[in-house]
């Protein structure tokens, strides 16, 4: 991703080398950065992080400890439970927030490949977090047929693990979409009229 490489070069110039290595030394560390930066007001136990990101507990514990050591995360002990929250006073907090906002929260190539395995997908529309928009009615709209619920739920779970946050989505059959589109449904019209990106558009809208 050319845009991400550009951002990384920019970040390298801003950060000291030890801090940069500690922040971006693995894909797991990047997932953790996304999770905490997307949820700056939430406290997380390491066990909850492992489940949310679909990662092994040992790897999560190791990487969270590393981020706490450089003061990116604050640690709190309450009622015998250790929780972590992003440190808003971290020296490069604002730069990291900007990095997360500018970079796509999930690989669109991977998303497209997974979508094609779900069923007969006619429309896949990205908005909200995927295009850095705070005004979108949803992050994702999927229109298709013969989509098994279990398979789709697993797709969303994997997508949220990669993105580091909950995804607001809508799933519709082709028939339902056409009905709502022809009825000038406000939700559909808002998604189509405002900023968005189409990964799949077999409906040619």
DRENMIKOL-450863 format. One record per residue: residue number from 0; residue in one letter; chain; z, x, y of N, C-alpha, C in turn. Coordinates in Angstrom, 3 decimals, decimal comma. Example, Ala and Ser with C-alpha at 12.3 -4.5 7.8 and 13.67 -1.06 7.14 Angstrom:
<pts>
PT   i aa ch       nz       nx       ny      caz      cax      cay       cz       cx       cy
PT   0  A  A    7,800   13,190   -5,690    7,800   12,300   -4,500    7,800   13,200   -3,300
PT   1  S  A    7,080   12,850   -2,250    7,140   13,670   -1,060    7,870   12,900    0,030
</pts>
This chain:
<pts>
PT   i aa ch       nz       nx       ny      caz      cax      cay       cz       cx       cy
PT   0  X  A    0,000    0,843   -1,183    0,000    0,000    0,000    0,000    0,882    1,238
PT   1  X  A   -1,091    0,875    1,989   -1,246    1,766    3,135   -0,210    1,505    4,219
PT   2  X  A    0,079    0,230    4,467    1,044   -0,121    5,505    2,430    0,406    5,150
PT   3  X  A    2,804    0,276    3,867    4,120    0,745    3,454    4,220    2,262    3,572
PT   4  X  A    3,151    2,962    3,217    3,142    4,426    3,337    3,323    4,847    4,795
PT   5  X  A    2,658    4,129    5,686    2,789    4,417    7,117    4,241    4,250    7,560
PT   6  X  A    4,867    3,169    7,101    6,252    2,898    7,467    7,165    3,991    6,924
PT   7  X  A    6,897    4,429    5,696    7,730    5,459    5,093    7,633    6,778    5,864
PT   8  X  A    6,445    7,115    6,328    6,273    8,327    7,136    7,082    8,202    8,413
PT   9  X  A    7,008    7,024    9,019    7,750    6,768   10,250    9,254    6,888   10,008
PT  10  X  A    9,714    6,335    8,870   11,122    6,393    8,532   11,564    7,836    8,290
PT  11  X  A   10,701    8,618    7,654   11,031   10,011    7,355   11,276   10,802    8,630
PT  12  X  A   10,545   10,478    9,668   10,715   11,160   10,946   12,012   10,741   11,636
PT  13  X  A   12,453    9,505   11,342   13,642    8,981   11,999   14,923    9,427   11,294
PT  14  X  A   14,882    9,530    9,969   16,086    9,777    9,197   16,227   11,253    8,837
PT  15  X  A   17,476   11,672    8,633   17,709   13,010    8,122   17,329   13,017    6,652
PT  16  X  A   16,954   14,171    6,127   16,467   14,244    4,746   17,484   13,769    3,709
PT  17  X  A   18,773   14,188    3,790   19,737   13,712    2,793   19,884   12,193    2,798
PT  18  X  A   19,920   11,607    3,983   20,059   10,153    4,076   18,826    9,463    3,525
PT  19  X  A   17,654    9,969    3,830   16,404    9,385    3,350   16,351    9,427    1,833
PT  20  X  A   16,722   10,552    1,250   16,725   10,684   -0,210   17,696    9,683   -0,848
PT  21  X  A   18,839    9,518   -0,204   19,853    8,616   -0,757   19,409    7,164   -0,688
PT  22  X  A   18,631    6,835    0,333   18,194    5,450    0,514   17,014    5,080   -0,364
PT  23  X  A   16,079    5,990   -0,540   14,818    5,653   -1,196   14,534    6,476   -2,446
PT  24  X  A   15,581    6,864   -3,166   15,343    7,777   -4,288   14,899    7,082   -5,565
PT  25  X  A   14,859    5,745   -5,590   14,432    5,041   -6,798   14,048    3,606   -6,469
PT  26  X  A   13,232    2,977   -7,338   12,887    1,560   -7,142   14,120    0,659   -7,153
PT  27  X  A   15,132    1,039   -7,947   16,362    0,257   -8,001   17,063    0,282   -6,656
PT  28  X  A   17,107    1,456   -6,036   17,743    1,592   -4,721   17,027    0,731   -3,686
PT  29  X  A   15,712    0,676   -3,771   14,932   -0,139   -2,831   15,241   -1,623   -3,026
PT  30  X  A   15,387   -2,066   -4,282   15,743   -3,465   -4,558   17,104   -3,804   -3,962
PT  31  X  A   18,032   -2,871   -4,072   19,365   -3,083   -3,513   19,314   -3,172   -1,995
PT  32  X  A   18,521   -2,305   -1,383   18,363   -2,346    0,076   17,863   -3,715    0,523
PT  33  X  A   16,847   -4,221   -0,160   16,287   -5,526    0,185   17,350   -6,617    0,055
PT  34  X  A   18,067   -6,608   -1,056   19,057   -7,645   -1,309   20,107   -7,688   -0,206
PT  35  X  A   20,674   -6,545    0,124   21,748   -6,515    1,118   21,232   -6,744    2,538
PT  36  X  A   20,043   -6,272    2,843   19,495   -6,471    4,185   19,036   -7,908    4,408
PT  37  X  A   18,567   -8,564    3,351   18,172   -9,972    3,461   19,394  -10,891    3,521
PT  38  X  A   20,542  -10,381    3,080   21,765  -11,194    3,045   22,909  -10,450    3,735
PT  39  X  A   22,790  -10,199    5,030   23,767   -9,352    5,732   25,165   -9,953    5,858
PT  40  X  A   25,298  -11,262    5,639   26,610  -11,911    5,796   27,253  -12,266    4,460
PT  41  X  A   26,687  -11,752    3,369   27,223  -12,085    2,045   27,886  -10,882    1,381
PT  42  X  A   28,966  -11,168    0,675   29,629  -10,157   -0,146   29,154  -10,318   -1,583
PT  43  X  A   28,855   -9,208   -2,240   28,357   -9,245   -3,611   29,232   -8,402   -4,528
PT  44  X  A   29,554   -8,950   -5,680   30,137   -8,140   -6,745   28,983   -7,464   -7,473
PT  45  X  A   29,225   -6,292   -8,021   28,155   -5,567   -8,707   27,602   -6,360   -9,889
PT  46  X  A   28,458   -7,139  -10,558   28,017   -7,946  -11,690   27,016   -9,002  -11,238
PT  47  X  A   27,283   -9,621  -10,082   26,377  -10,636   -9,547   25,052  -10,013   -9,133
PT  48  X  A   25,106   -8,786   -8,604   23,894   -8,072   -8,215   23,039   -7,787   -9,444
PT  49  X  A   23,668   -7,353  -10,521   22,941   -7,055  -11,766   22,195   -8,288  -12,258
PT  50  X  A   22,869   -9,429  -12,225   22,261  -10,670  -12,690   21,132  -11,109  -11,769
PT  51  X  A   21,360  -11,019  -10,472   20,375  -11,481   -9,497   19,107  -10,640   -9,532
PT  52  X  A   19,261   -9,339   -9,699   18,111   -8,434   -9,695   17,596   -8,116  -11,093
PT  53  X  A   18,253   -8,679  -12,103   17,841   -8,468  -13,489   17,838   -6,978  -13,854
PT  54  X  A   18,961   -6,318  -13,523   19,101   -4,889  -13,771   20,356   -4,622  -14,596
PT  55  X  A   20,371   -3,493  -15,296   21,533   -3,121  -16,084   22,715   -2,783  -15,183
PT  56  X  A   23,899   -3,208  -15,609   25,115   -3,034  -14,805   25,386   -1,574  -14,468
PT  57  X  A   25,193   -0,696  -15,436   25,475    0,725  -15,210   24,609    1,293  -14,093
PT  58  X  A   23,323    0,906  -14,066   22,419    1,387  -13,023   22,795    0,817  -11,662
PT  59  X  A   23,166   -0,446  -11,638   23,571   -1,071  -10,385   24,840   -0,414   -9,841
PT  60  X  A   25,823   -0,213  -10,704   27,078    0,410  -10,273   26,843    1,793   -9,688
PT  61  X  A   26,001    2,562  -10,361   25,707    3,927   -9,903   25,043    3,919   -8,522
PT  62  X  A   24,062    3,041   -8,342   23,318    3,011   -7,083   24,116    2,386   -5,948
PT  63  X  A   24,928    1,380   -6,261   25,783    0,801   -5,223   26,797    1,831   -4,741
PT  64  X  A   27,341    2,606   -5,670   28,293    3,660   -5,296   27,640    4,673   -4,366
PT  65  X  A   26,379    5,000   -4,667   25,651    5,948   -3,816   25,438    5,411   -2,414
PT  66  X  A   25,127    4,129   -2,313   24,910    3,523   -0,994   26,222    3,377   -0,228
PT  67  X  A   27,308    3,194   -0,961   28,618    3,110   -0,312   29,047    4,487    0,208
PT  68  X  A   28,680    5,530   -0,527   29,040    6,894   -0,127   28,418    7,286    1,208
PT  69  X  A   27,194    6,809    1,464   26,545    7,154    2,737   26,834    6,106    3,814
PT  70  X  A   27,764    5,195    3,501   28,240    4,174    4,456   27,216    3,084    4,749
PT  71  X  A   26,185    2,947    3,891   25,262    1,827    4,074   25,947    0,529    3,662
PT  72  X  A   26,839    0,628    2,681   27,589   -0,534    2,218   29,071   -0,357    2,507
PT  73  X  A   29,712   -1,464    2,864   31,163   -1,499    2,985   31,734   -2,089    1,708
PT  74  X  A   32,829   -1,512    1,240   33,478   -1,986    0,018   34,790   -2,670    0,376
PT  75  X  A   35,069   -3,796   -0,278   36,300   -4,541   -0,009   36,933   -4,959   -1,333
PT  76  X  A   38,254   -4,801   -1,420   38,993   -5,231   -2,600   39,813   -6,465   -2,238
PT  77  X  A   39,593   -7,554   -2,969   40,316   -8,790   -2,693   40,631   -9,493   -4,011
PT  78  X  A   41,924   -9,729   -4,236   42,373  -10,386   -5,471   41,852   -9,686   -6,722
PT  79  X  A   41,838   -8,374   -6,667   41,410   -7,598   -7,820   39,908   -7,509   -7,995
PT  80  X  A   39,153   -8,082   -7,051   37,695   -8,041   -7,129   37,129   -7,117   -6,048
PT  81  X  A   36,232   -6,247   -6,472   35,582   -5,332   -5,542   34,226   -5,913   -5,143
PT  82  X  A   34,025   -6,087   -3,843   32,757   -6,632   -3,347   32,145   -5,674   -2,327
PT  83  X  A   30,837   -5,840   -2,134   30,101   -4,971   -1,219   29,290   -5,819   -0,243
PT  84  X  A   29,182   -5,313    0,976   28,388   -5,963    2,011   27,724   -4,880    2,854
PT  85  X  A   26,523   -5,176    3,362   25,835   -4,189    4,184   26,650   -3,896    5,435
PT  86  X  A   26,652   -2,640    5,824   27,376   -2,190    7,006   26,460   -2,287    8,228
PT  87  X  A   26,703   -3,270    9,088   25,868   -3,456   10,274   25,977   -2,290   11,254
PT  88  X  A   27,019   -1,482   11,113   27,194   -0,320   11,987   26,564    0,938   11,413
PT  89  X  A   25,922    0,804   10,275   25,228    1,955    9,689   24,219    2,485   10,694
PT  90  X  A   24,118    3,796   10,790   23,326    4,435   11,846   21,892    3,919   11,927
PT  91  X  A   21,276    3,606   10,782   19,873    3,197   10,772   19,697    1,736   10,336
PT  92  X  A   20,734    0,941   10,563   20,686   -0,467   10,140   19,495   -1,201   10,762
PT  93  X  A   19,313   -1,075   12,060   18,221   -1,799   12,737   16,851   -1,338   12,254
PT  94  X  A   16,697   -0,029   12,035   15,423    0,486   11,539   15,122   -0,035   10,133
PT  95  X  A   16,151   -0,110    9,304   15,959   -0,612    7,947   15,621   -2,103    7,952
PT  96  X  A   16,250   -2,850    8,839   15,927   -4,278    8,963   14,465   -4,446    9,357
PT  97  X  A   14,008   -3,591   10,264   12,618   -3,650   10,700   11,686   -3,280    9,551
PT  98  X  A   12,072   -2,292    8,776   11,265   -1,874    7,630   11,106   -3,026    6,638
PT  99  X  A   12,205   -3,686    6,319   12,174   -4,798    5,376   11,334   -5,951    5,921
PT 100  X  A   11,447   -6,186    7,230   10,694   -7,281    7,848    9,187   -7,009    7,841
PT 101  X  A    8,800   -5,750    7,998    7,381   -5,409    8,102    6,715   -5,267    6,740
PT 102  X  A    7,486   -4,886    5,744    6,916   -4,689    4,408    7,019   -5,985    3,608
PT 103  X  A    6,020   -6,243    2,766    6,056   -7,428    1,921    7,226   -7,315    0,948
PT 104  X  A    8,006   -8,394    0,753    9,173   -8,325   -0,126    8,829   -8,224   -1,608
PT 105  X  A    7,579   -8,468   -1,953    7,167   -8,396   -3,359    5,705   -7,976   -3,437
PT 106  X  A    5,345   -7,330   -4,528    3,970   -6,873   -4,729    3,043   -8,071   -4,924
PT 107  X  A    2,077   -8,217   -4,042    1,140   -9,336   -4,148    0,210   -9,160   -5,349
PT 108  X  A   -0,051   -7,917   -5,730   -0,886   -7,669   -6,903   -0,183   -8,162   -8,177
PT 109  X  A    1,111   -7,843   -8,289    1,881   -8,296   -9,443    1,996   -9,818   -9,442
PT 110  X  A    2,210  -10,376   -8,256    2,354  -11,824   -8,134    1,087  -12,537   -8,595
PT 111  X  A   -0,059  -12,021   -8,184   -1,331  -12,623   -8,539   -1,548  -12,572  -10,053
PT 112  X  A   -1,211  -11,450  -10,656   -1,375  -11,291  -12,100   -0,481  -12,271  -12,854
PT 113  X  A    0,766  -12,423  -12,400    1,701  -13,347  -13,053    1,256  -14,785  -12,872
PT 114  X  A    0,735  -15,112  -11,692    0,283  -16,480  -11,415   -0,838  -16,896  -12,367
PT 115  X  A   -1,739  -15,986  -12,634   -2,881  -16,301  -13,489   -2,466  -16,581  -14,923
PT 116  X  A   -1,269  -16,139  -15,289   -0,771  -16,376  -16,643    0,067  -17,646  -16,759
PT 117  X  A    0,264  -18,345  -15,639    1,114  -19,534  -15,649    0,386  -20,782  -16,138
PT 118  X  A   -0,905  -20,847  -15,877   -1,669  -22,047  -16,205   -2,915  -22,116  -15,338
PT 119  X  A   -3,401  -23,317  -15,106   -4,603  -23,501  -14,291   -4,206  -23,604  -12,817
PT 120  X  A   -4,028  -22,452  -12,190   -3,601  -22,403  -10,794   -4,793  -22,640   -9,872
PT 121  X  A   -4,668  -23,628   -9,011   -5,755  -23,974   -8,089   -5,503  -23,456   -6,667
PT 122  X  A   -4,209  -23,311   -6,331   -3,864  -22,848   -4,983   -2,523  -22,126   -5,029
PT 123  X  A   -2,478  -20,944   -4,431   -1,231  -20,195   -4,279   -1,157  -19,741   -2,829
PT 124  X  A   -0,259  -20,344   -2,098   -0,159  -20,096   -0,657    1,153  -19,400   -0,341
PT 125  X  A    1,069  -18,298    0,389    2,248  -17,536    0,793    2,574  -17,826    2,247
PT 126  X  A    3,847  -17,989    2,534    4,305  -18,204    3,903    5,715  -17,628    4,009
PT 127  X  A    6,427  -17,979    5,048    7,821  -17,561    5,184    8,067  -16,082    5,015
PT 128  X  A    8,941  -15,737    4,072    9,357  -14,358    3,879    8,196  -13,440    3,516
PT 129  X  A    7,156  -13,971    2,875    6,046  -13,131    2,439    5,131  -12,696    3,581
PT 130  X  A    5,205  -13,386    4,708    4,360  -13,028    5,861    5,204  -12,790    7,105
PT 131  X  A    6,531  -12,621    6,882    7,461  -12,343    7,979    7,445  -13,456    9,020
PT 132  X  A    7,579  -14,694    8,557    7,617  -15,848    9,459    8,925  -16,610    9,271
PT 133  X  A    9,608  -16,871   10,373   10,871  -17,610   10,318   10,680  -19,110   10,495
PT 134  X  A    9,452  -19,543   10,755    9,218  -20,952   11,069    8,540  -21,730    9,939
PT 135  X  A    8,227  -21,076    8,841    7,526  -21,744    7,737    8,427  -22,744    7,028
PT 136  X  A    7,832  -23,830    6,545    8,583  -24,846    5,820    8,992  -24,362    4,426
PT 137  X  A    8,259  -23,409    3,891    8,563  -22,857    2,561    7,970  -21,459    2,468
PT 138  X  A    8,400  -20,709    1,464    7,861  -19,364    1,259    6,628  -19,380    0,369
PT 139  X  A    6,567  -20,374   -0,512    5,526  -20,356   -1,536    5,129  -21,779   -1,923
PT 140  X  A    3,823  -22,029   -1,996    3,298  -23,293   -2,500    2,359  -22,995   -3,657
PT 141  X  A    2,631  -23,597   -4,804    1,787  -23,421   -5,978    1,236  -24,776   -6,394
PT 142  X  A   -0,082  -24,855   -6,530   -0,746  -26,074   -6,986   -1,501  -25,734   -8,264
PT 143  X  A   -1,236  -26,497   -9,341   -1,919  -26,209  -10,591   -1,560  -27,217  -11,676
PT 144  X  A   -2,168  -27,034  -12,824   -1,963  -27,962  -13,934   -1,626  -27,186  -15,211
PT 145  X  A   -1,015  -27,908  -16,148   -0,625  -27,324  -17,438    0,307  -26,129  -17,280
PT 146  X  A    1,214  -26,233  -16,318    2,185  -25,166  -16,082    3,498  -25,534  -16,774
PT 147  X  A    3,932  -24,699  -17,689    5,165  -24,963  -18,410    6,363  -24,620  -17,525
PT 148  X  A    7,332  -25,549  -17,405    8,500  -25,331  -16,544    9,248  -24,036  -16,824
PT 149  X  A    9,468  -23,732  -18,090   10,218  -22,517  -18,445    9,492  -21,262  -17,973
PT 150  X  A    8,185  -21,270  -18,121    7,371  -20,126  -17,708    7,393  -19,977  -16,189
PT 151  X  A    7,324  -21,117  -15,503    7,333  -21,075  -14,038    8,702  -20,635  -13,526
PT 152  X  A    9,769  -21,124  -14,129   11,122  -20,730  -13,710   11,336  -19,234  -13,901
PT 153  X  A   10,782  -18,687  -14,962   10,890  -17,252  -15,206   10,107  -16,470  -14,155
PT 154  X  A    8,951  -17,011  -13,758    8,145  -16,392  -12,697    8,937  -16,331  -11,393
PT 155  X  A    9,595  -17,430  -11,029   10,385  -17,474   -9,797   11,571  -16,514   -9,880
PT 156  X  A   12,211  -16,477  -11,040   13,353  -15,582  -11,230   12,949  -14,125  -11,041
PT 157  X  A   11,831  -13,734  -11,626   11,341  -12,359  -11,483   10,933  -12,061  -10,047
PT 158  X  A   10,340  -13,059   -9,407    9,905  -12,895   -8,021   11,112  -12,698   -7,097
PT 159  X  A   12,161  -13,476   -7,321   13,373  -13,353   -6,504   14,061  -12,019   -6,746
PT 160  X  A   13,999  -11,529   -7,984   14,602  -10,231   -8,296   13,866   -9,119   -7,564
PT 161  X  A   12,549   -9,232   -7,493   11,757   -8,217   -6,795   11,926   -8,325   -5,287
PT 162  X  A   12,005   -9,562   -4,796   12,117   -9,776   -3,351   13,527   -9,503   -2,838
PT 163  X  A   14,523   -9,706   -3,683   15,889   -9,483   -3,251   16,495  -10,672   -2,527
PT 164  X  A   15,878  -11,839   -2,654   16,424  -13,038   -2,012   15,880  -14,281   -2,688
PT 165  X  A   16,514  -15,426   -2,407   16,044  -16,684   -2,961   14,732  -17,095   -2,307
PT 166  X  A   13,838  -17,640   -3,098   12,525  -18,052   -2,614   12,475  -19,576   -2,494
PT 167  X  A   12,079  -20,050   -1,324   11,883  -21,490   -1,126   10,446  -21,815   -1,540
PT 168  X  A   10,294  -22,703   -2,531    8,952  -22,942   -3,063    8,708  -24,421   -3,342
PT 169  X  A    7,432  -24,767   -3,504    7,027  -26,113   -3,908    5,964  -25,968   -4,983
PT 170  X  A    6,117  -26,737   -6,062    5,158  -26,738   -7,161    4,582  -28,142   -7,307
PT 171  X  A    3,255  -28,260   -7,297    2,604  -29,564   -7,388    1,427  -29,518   -8,346
PT 172  X  A    1,125  -30,672   -8,948   -0,103  -30,781   -9,719   -1,261  -30,930   -8,733
PT 173  X  A   -2,469  -30,724   -9,215   -3,640  -30,877   -8,345   -3,746  -32,306   -7,828
PT 174  X  A   -3,454  -33,270   -8,689   -3,524  -34,680   -8,295   -2,520  -34,995   -7,189
PT 175  X  A   -1,286  -34,508   -7,355   -0,259  -34,755   -6,338   -0,637  -34,114   -5,012
PT 176  X  A   -1,151  -32,876   -5,086   -1,530  -32,190   -3,851   -2,624  -32,961   -3,112
PT 177  X  A   -3,675  -33,367   -3,814   -4,769  -34,097   -3,164   -4,269  -35,402   -2,544
PT 178  X  A   -3,377  -36,080   -3,242   -2,827  -37,333   -2,709   -2,080  -37,073   -1,408
PT 179  X  A   -1,201  -36,071   -1,411   -0,401  -35,771   -0,229   -1,264  -35,208    0,900
PT 180  X  A   -2,283  -34,425    0,522   -3,206  -33,874    1,520   -3,988  -35,000    2,201
PT 181  X  A   -4,503  -35,943    1,413   -5,276  -37,055    1,961   -4,414  -38,010    2,787
PT 182  X  A   -3,116  -38,048    2,479   -2,181  -38,905    3,221   -1,607  -38,200    4,452
PT 183  X  A   -2,130  -37,009    4,737   -1,655  -36,210    5,874   -0,138  -35,965    5,789
PT 184  X  A    0,306  -35,630    4,585    1,710  -35,298    4,354    2,138  -34,179    5,311
PT 185  X  A    3,264  -34,389    5,995    3,699  -33,449    7,029    3,994  -32,060    6,468
PT 186  X  A    4,637  -32,010    5,303    4,976  -30,735    4,684    3,715  -29,920    4,390
PT 187  X  A    2,738  -30,564    3,767    1,483  -29,889    3,433    0,754  -29,450    4,688
PT 188  X  A    0,665  -30,325    5,657   -0,062  -30,006    6,890    0,586  -28,864    7,655
PT 189  X  A    1,910  -28,849    7,684    2,603  -27,759    8,377    2,314  -26,415    7,718
PT 190  X  A    2,332  -26,386    6,379    2,053  -25,138    5,676    0,629  -24,649    5,943
PT 191  X  A   -0,319  -25,578    5,973   -1,722  -25,205    6,155   -2,077  -24,924    7,609
PT 192  X  A   -1,403  -25,598    8,537   -1,743  -25,441    9,952   -1,135  -24,196   10,580
PT 193  X  A   -0,006  -23,753   10,016    0,652  -22,593   10,595    0,350  -21,340    9,773
PT 194  X  A    0,861  -20,237   10,225    0,562  -18,934    9,633    0,849  -18,930    8,131
PT 195  X  A   -0,139  -18,486    7,341    0,020  -18,392    5,896   -1,046  -17,464    5,327
PT 196  X  A   -0,933  -17,192    4,040   -1,937  -16,383    3,333   -2,190  -17,002    1,972
PT 197  X  A   -3,430  -17,110    1,585   -3,771  -17,705    0,291   -4,111  -16,613   -0,721
PT 198  X  A   -3,335  -16,545   -1,804   -3,630  -15,602   -2,875   -4,692  -16,167   -3,796
PT 199  X  A   -4,625  -17,471   -4,026   -5,614  -18,180   -4,844   -6,008  -19,436   -4,074
PT 200  X  A   -7,326  -19,708   -4,003   -7,760  -20,893   -3,255   -9,007  -21,491   -3,918
PT 201  X  A   -8,831  -22,052   -5,100   -9,949  -22,685   -5,793  -10,232  -24,080   -5,250
PT 202  X  A   -9,330  -24,592   -4,416   -9,528  -25,895   -3,798  -10,388  -25,807   -2,546
PT 203  X  A  -10,599  -24,554   -2,091  -11,447  -24,298   -0,914  -10,983  -25,100    0,301
PT 204  X  A   -9,702  -25,023    0,593   -9,196  -25,700    1,784   -8,918  -24,693    2,887
</pts>
